[in-house]
């Protein structure tokens, strides 16, 4: 969604990790230096470290101010830049609130400990490893190991843009304690029953229930559409899907004339912070990719959807959107938001076929589509009715 924001406003939003001496006036010098370059501080979190403090700062910057300029500015103010990365709307969520929401989802069984740890730390990836379960979390540069965090195994978190702090390791230890406290209840909890229209199946890769399968017609006979959670191991398959997509399809999804996707970007699509990715697979090929990500609005999530050209208008998008709505509804979301180009109606038609109530609002060149996930129903089999959709009118 960065490209959409860029077309609407010239500023960029960055997340900085800045190490300052723990002395009066150190933070004031930094904020003064940022203000002198027309930077606006949107959020600030302080992490105490031995002999200093590390400030996690979210700022908006004027067009043309590069990360290298920010590093020089921080050095000039007497600090050290420990990391800089792009920020998005999820970075503005209050830290304790985000942690409590993650703990709630973990206790409800809607996410696994690895995903909860990734949300808690803002990590690039988290995977289980074999290791002792009776030690405190440790970190080495961009890698942190949290013992006993999932079924008695350790979890290894990786974050490339900045090292982990002691405060974050303490939060990780608290999360591991919560997981261990929930273990008896988690063992006794029955798995959720999949939707009636999508019979249960098992994935040999992770031995967990696949969210569902739906049969779709294809040029060589019936094909099974498998809807399942996205994984980092899907990066190559998703990259191949992007290569098969036309420029028009990619522009409708990303709102930019991009063709080649960096692997780091594809990995982020498959493991979105504070959200879930769903892939649609037919045979060995991934033919669709969707995300549902909670945003800084109560009970609201943003959704996105990409279906490769050869499988458009065959029910794949409708099945994907229906499943994304169910996923959001299961974690308490009451509204889904999708952003499209103002002249793009495909998402609106897909929402209608999925039986989702929709409200349309135009903002400049973009269309904001608000969907009610509780209006989700089985995909329509006949001609769709437009009664559930508000007429698209431009805001005056």
N, C-alpha and C positions, 0 to 999 in steps of 0.2 A: 504493500500500500504506500510505500515511500514515493513511488512515481506519481501517484494521484495527488499526494500532498504537495509535491514539488510543482505540479501544474497550477495549483491554487494559490500558492504563496511562495515567495522567494527564499524565506528563511530555511535553514537546516536545523535539525535537532540532534544534539550529541550527548552522550553519556561519558563523563570523565571520572577517573579515579585519581585523586590528587593527594599526595603525601605532604603534610605541612608540619612544621615544628609546633609542639604543644605550648605555645606562648601567646600572650595577649596580642592582638593585632594581626596575627598571621592570616586569619580568614578575611579580615577587613581589607588587607592588601590585595588578596586574590579577587574579592568581589569588586574592588575599585578598578583593578586592571581589566576585568571582564566588562564592566560598565563602560570603560573608556573606549572599548571596541564595539559598543552597541550590542553586547551579549546580554540576554535576559535569563536569569536563573529561575527555572521552573520548579525544581525540587532539590533538596539537600538532605543527605543522611551522613552522620558522622560515625566512623568506626575507630575506636581507640586502639592503638598498637603501641608496643614498648617504645617510649621516648618520643612519640609523635602521634599524629592522628591522620587517618585516611578519610577524605571526604568524597562521597559519591554524589556527583553534581550532574543534574540534567539541565542543559542550557539550550536556548535557541540562538542561532547566530545569523548575522546578515549574509546575503549571498556573497560568495567570493572568499570568505574566511575559511581557510583550509585547516585540517587537523595539525599540520606542521606549524601553522601560525598559533594555534592554541597551545601546543607544547612550548613554543618560545615564550608566549605570554605567561604561562605558568612558571617557567623558570625565572623570568624577569621579576615575578612577584615573590620569589624566594621559595617556591614549591618544587615538587618533582611529580611529573605526570606518570602514573603507574599504568595507565591504560586509557584508550579512547576508542569509542565505537559509536555507530549510529544508534539513536534511541527512537522508540516508537511510543504509541499511546500507552502500551502496557508498562513502560518504564515509569510512568507517572503515578501508577497505583501505589498508595501508601504501603510501605513495607510490612508493618504489623498486620494490616488488613489483608494483604495478599497472603501472608503466612497463615492467618486464621482460615481463610477460604481454602487454601491448600490442605490444611489439617482437617477441615470439615469434609472435603471430598475424599480424603484418605480414610477417615473414619466411616464414611458411608460406603466405601468399597467401590467408588466410581473411578478411581485411578489407582495404579500400582505404586509401590514405594519408589521405584526408579523415576517414574514421571513426577511424583511429588517432590523428590529431591532436585530434579531438573528445574522445576518451577521455583523452588525455594532459593536456589543458588543462581538462577539465570544461566545455567550451564549450557554448553553446546551439546553435550551428550552425557548420558549416564548408563553404565552397564554393570551387571553383577560380575564379581570375581571371587575366587576362592581366597580366603584369608582368615586370620583370627577374628573372633567376634567379641573379644573382651578388652579391646584397647580403645583409646580415644581416637577421634578422627585426626588424620594427618594430611599435610599438603606439601607438595613439591612443585613450585612454580605454577603451571597451569593445570595440575592434577591434584585432586583431593580424594582420599579414601575414607569412607564412612563404614566402620565395622558393624556387623549385625543389623543391617538396615533392611534386609529382605530375605525372609526364610532362613535366617541364621547366616547368610552370606554377606560379604561386604559389597558396597557399591562404589565404583570408581567414577568420579565426575571430572569432566574436562571442560575448561573454559579458556579459549585462546587469547582473549583480548586483555585480561588482567588477572593477577594471582588472587587466590582466595585469602580472606582475612581470618583472624582468630575468632571474630564475632560470627562470621559465617560458619566456621567449623563448629562453634558452640550451638548454633541453630540446627546444624546437621545432626549433632549428637542428640538434641532434644527430639528431633523428628524420628531418629532411630529408636529412642525410648518409647515414643508413641506407637511405632510399629510393633514393638515387642509387647506393649500393653494390649494391643488390639488382636494379637495373634489368636487367642482362644476364640474370640468372636468371629474372626475372619475364617478360621477353620470350620466353624459351625454354620457359616452363612452359605446358603445355597446360591448357585450361579443364577443370574437373571435369565429368564426365558426369552429366547429371541422372538422377534415379531412373527405373528402367525403366517404372514405372506412370504417370509424369508426363512425357510427351514434351516435348522442348525446344521453346522458342519464343523470339522476340526482342521486346524492348520498343523501340518507336520512340523513346521518350522518352530513354532513356539508352544504347541500343544494346548492352545487356548481356543475357546469357541470363536469361530469366525462370525461376525455380526450377521451375515445372511447371504443367501444365494437366490438369484432370480433368473429364470430362463428367458433369453431374448432371441428373436430370430436373427439369423445371419446369412451371408451369401452361400455358405457351405453347410447349411443345416442349423440346428439349434446350438446355441452357445450358452455356457453358464457364466453369468456375471457374478463374481465373488467380491463382496464388499468387506473390507477388513482394515484394521489399523495400519497406518503407514509405519515403516521401519527404516532406519538408516541403511539397511542392506538393499532397499529398493532404489537407491540413488541411480544406479546404472539404468534400470528399467524406466525410471521417470525421465532421465536424460534422453533416452531413446524416444519416449513418447513426445517430448518437446521437439525433437528433430522431425518427427512425422507431422507435427502441427503446422498449419499455414501461418503466415505472418498476421493475417487478419484475426485468426483465433487467438494467437498470443497477445496481440494488441488489445483485444476485447478483455482479456484476463488481467494483463499487467499495465495497460494504459501507456505503453511505451513501445517503440519500434525495436524491441530486442529479439534476438534469434538464438544466440548461444547463452546458456545459463551456467554460471560458475558452480562447481560442485558444492562449495560452501553454501550458496544460496539454495540449491536443491536440498541439501541436508536440513537447512532451516525450514523449508517447506514441509519436509517429512516429520520434523520434530519441532513444531511451533511452540515457543514459550507460552505458558498459560492457555494451552489449547490442545487440540487433537487433529491429526491428519487422517483422512480416509482415502484409500486407493480402491479403484475399480479395476479388477483384473479379469481378463478373458483368456483362458489358456495360459501361456507363459507371459503374455503381454499385459502391461499396465496401460489401460486406455483412458483412465480418468483419475483426477486427483482433486480432493476437496479439503478445506480446512474450516474448523470452527474454533474461534479464539475469543476468550472473554476480554472485554475492554473496560475502560475506566468509567463505566456507567452501571448502576445496579441491575443485576439480572439480565444483562445484555451481552450478546456475543456477535462478533463479525464473522461472516461466512464468505467463502470464495470457492469457485468451482471452475475446473478446466476439463473439457472432454475433447479428445482428439477428433479431427475432422471426420474420419471414416466411421465414427460411432455416434455422431450427432444425429438427432432426430430418430433415434432408435430406442428411446426410453432409458438410456444410461444416465443422462443428466437428471431425469426425474427420480430415478431410484437413488442416486447419490444425494440429491437435495432432501428427499424424504428421510434418508438415514441420518444426514447431518442435523435435521430438525429434531429427530428423536434423541440423538446424542445430546444436543443442547437442552432439550426438555428434561432429560433424565438428571441433569445437574442443576436444575432449578431456573434455567433461563426462560424469560417470558417474552423476549423480543430478539429477533435476528436482524442484522443490518448487512446489506450488500451494496457495494458501490459499483456503478456501471457508467459507461459513457452515456450522455444524454440521449443519443440516437440509437442506443443498443437495447433491444427489447427481448433478447433471448432469455435472460434470467427471469424477466417478468412472465414470459410464457411458461417457462419451466416451473416456476412457483405455482402458477395456476393449475398445471397438470398434476402437481404434487398435492393439491388441495390446501395450499397455505394462504391464509388471509394476508393481503398485502396493502401497504400504504406507500404512495410514491411522492417524493419531494425532489424538485430540481434545485441544484446549487451550482450556478454557473454552467460549466460544460459537463458536470457530473449529475447522475441520477442516484438518489439515496432511496433504496428499497428496504422498507421495514416489514418484516414478516413475523407472523404469530406462530411459533412452533407448535402450539396446542391446536392449531388448525390443520396439523398434518394428518393425512389420510392415505390410503392406498392410492398409487398412481392411477389416474383416470384411464379408462379403457376406450371410451368413446370420445366424441367431440367435446372439448372443454367448454365449461360455462364461464362467462366473465363476471358473474354476479358477485364473486368473492373478492374482486379486485376493485380498488378505487380508480377512477379515471385519471390517467396521467395528465396533470395540468402543471404548467410552469408557475412557480411562485412569482407574484408580482413584486 
